[in-house]
Amino acid sequence: MAVGKTSAREHLAQNRLSLGANTKEVAKTTHWSLRRDADAIAWLVLDRAGESTNTLSEAVMAELETLLDTIETMQAKGLVIRSGKAGGFIAGADIRDFSGVSETEAVEARMTRAHEIVDRLAALPMPTVAVVHGHCLGGGLELALACRFRIAVEGAVFGFPEVLLGLHPGLGGTFRLPALIAPVEAMKMMLTGKSVHTGKAKALGLVDAVIEERHVGNAVKAAIGGKLKRPRRSAGLSGFSLFRGIAARKMRSMAAKRAPQEHYPAPHRLIDLWEQHGGGEKEVMQKEEIRSFARLLTGETAQNLIHVFFLREALKTGGKGKSGIAHVHVVGAGTMGGDIASWCAARGLRVTLTDLDEKVLAAAIGRAGKLFDKRLYSKIDRRDAFDRLIPDFAGDGVRQADLVIEAVAEKAEVKRKVFKAVAPLMKKGALLATNTSSIPLSELRTAVPFPERLLGLHFFNPVARMELVEVVAHDKVSDAAQARLAAFCGSIDRLPAPVKSSPGFLINRVLTPYITEAFLMLDEGVRKETIDQAAVSFGMPMGPIELADRVGLDICLEVARTMKSGLDTPLPDVPDWLETMVAEGRTGRKAGRGLYEYDRNGEPRKSGQRLAPHPSMTDRLVLPMLNTCVTCLREGVVGDEKTLEGAMIFATGFAPFRGGPLRYARARGFAEIIAVLERLQEKYGDRFAPDPHWVKLPVT
């Protein structure tokens, strides 16, 4: 739950939506209502039928076009556009309309018509006011930009997330936003996809006023009465092509680091648009925006990222419902336990955090402060989060907790010892969860008298950035406990992936052959930088060597041992040098040294001299992951392809522009994947043997 959304709901819980006083209905459609108040102000309210969130579908836009006919003739003093939904203004376009489109000309025609409708709104002779609460994103923000004034209710959030779908704004945002605020700031919003809170939106000039809900009526009257004026702003240096050229070069350099053009063309197309047409006529920029948007939408990257969007939605659906969890007790204040505790506190839960070492506990509270400063918008929110996070050296919080999370060392005997200590103290009905990375729950459940309420809750590092959480079940756990824990994940803005207990569960099961193959390449004399580059060139966020250091070589060692002893799948022996490094304390990034050495900012020191990886090296790293994905489907470790695909993307960063491991495999062709695996098997051994389930998967 985003902080901005929480604030909006708090305001709206205390103050009902202001939709005009003493209004009389003028017109009503399926999704819109148009009313006129006693001051002759028209109120146009969007409340999309059958949906929890407002989006701009083709039907919504068509109805808006019809209502503009009425608005143009009703002689109102002004027009207010609002959402009738408590959750927010408009979340953007209806992504369902974008999925599967392939004809560029048809998209251009649809977008041209949509632009004509928004242009009519912008051209109305009366003052127009967008009153925004909650989320105002994508097409919703573009609709608000077409209004003369924007009034934000405290807690509103504004943004252009289209780049996350492989697109750029397509309903006028590329020219209306730079015309309203500083062009470089506008480009930053569109290129990063990051949202801005009300305070930043006001400072940028994106909104004209920030108010509480109870003041909406007066603010609207002030805007329409001419008492809410914004200063005129010139285009400044952005009107000169030389300036745009210099700024564009810098933008391209930054974009290339985050999103290589060959994988993510949208940011680079947006920069081209602004550089070439940003200082010219609006009509030219508009036409080029439509053309560029249509080409991006029908491209492979956008369609794959739209597929990823729906994978996220499917995982989010699994986290809906009431968990009944208000108090969390975390045992172990190390990196994972401390960060889990601080994240839960930031999301509104009461948290007690305990550890045997007071210094470790103090360090965790210090890290929490940094998280709160970065993620929470106001001093009040940060203060409240600190109030909810309670250092608990004595461990008394276990008695009141609805959920106890164990996050101690990745050793079965240590975890069982913790379970035996806390289980007798837990209140009736409370859940017990272990953050184990790979230990089968069958090895742990004997330590508790209530195995039906013991589950795995596997967060990934860093907790604040990694959205996915594996909810791990075993054959004695209850369905109700699984549902509660999944709902708990949803309540803290995390994506629950239900998996079955087995060595490594899903994610570490899939990552182990990826990392161990990299270790074998090291033994063969391949430079670590070259190995990592082979994976990064494919689209992974980092290579397997850096990933091993990030996870922790001690964790990698324990996972490898668990997998080796618990699976029939052929796996290489654990390298002797890995055991030596762990014994010496060279455990990776957290220790400042591992396979790489790390600077004070935690960045690996990599040699600038590296050989370009051979293409076959990428297959050697990536195809074992795909093969293991298929094995996990066959064994029922994960129940369906959507969960598998979503988990791989949101936990491992598997090249999102490829749409997921199996979508990539289908695009490449199952037959080719099997053939390459067989060649690798012949050359390197049975660890590359294709899983027999490949031939049973649907090819489309």
Disulfide bonds with the S-S distance in Angstrom:
none
